[in-house]
Amino acid sequence: MALEEGVSRRDMSCRVEIVSVGNELLIGKVANTNAQWLAQRLASLGVAVTRIIVVEDSVDDISKALEEVLDRKPSFLIVTGGLGPTFDDMTLQGVSDAVHIPLRANRQALRMIKEKVGIGSAKNEGRLGQAYEKMAVLPRGSKPIPNPVGLAPGVRLKVRGVELVCLPGVPQEMKAIFDQSVFPDILRLSGAKRFHESSLRISGIGEPEVAPLIDATMRDNPYVYVKSHPKLDREGIWIELHLSTVAETAVEGETRISRAVERIRSLVQLNGGLVGEILAKSSEDET
């Protein structure tokens, strides 16, 4: 049973897709830690991240990717990267092309940037340069989101019933804007559900033998998703079993996980396997 057929469709009413923009991601120069962080943060809210897409710094590629996502109508579309002052920061032009809304200088965004660089203060009465002004050119009707760490504002636009949010690619800026200005809205939309998880270390039997035990556990615990991850370390080959669920309360989530853990533990032991330490974790306190 796939995640989207189990936990996400049954328990996760809020769906999010992530589009990461940047040539550096596609050539392997930079790891896509932004998407990883967002996926973990969203999962802690009981939100289903249904796709993560990476595209190069190309207006056409960005536009096409966004059009495809908008056609699927997720609750939120989060785009990271490409909001800066350089020639290859093309995200907002891609948004403009995808939603057929022209770009315009945004006065509020200009004020945000001026305040950051001190333009208009007693010490600095000069004008913004062209590179700075570029970061304030947004799709008409969109709203700039304050950037508490850097210069480029985030951008928010509701289109075709989808909340489209563009965040800078610099991780510290992306995280700060998300937690300050996006997280609260997603929390309300998700219904304050929480993600609960636990992991088991299985050895002594192989993944083919473990597979039917997972199936049996998930049949008996329909709100728990179990995924196997083969591992190799100094002690040899073993399997991590990751169990997860989304629940309204901590008690409900912990009960579901504990029941599934005991079920899979007994099945593994009956089939000659060994069950190692359980690494339990709840996101109840991650808000």
Disulfide bonds with the S-S distance in Angstrom:
none
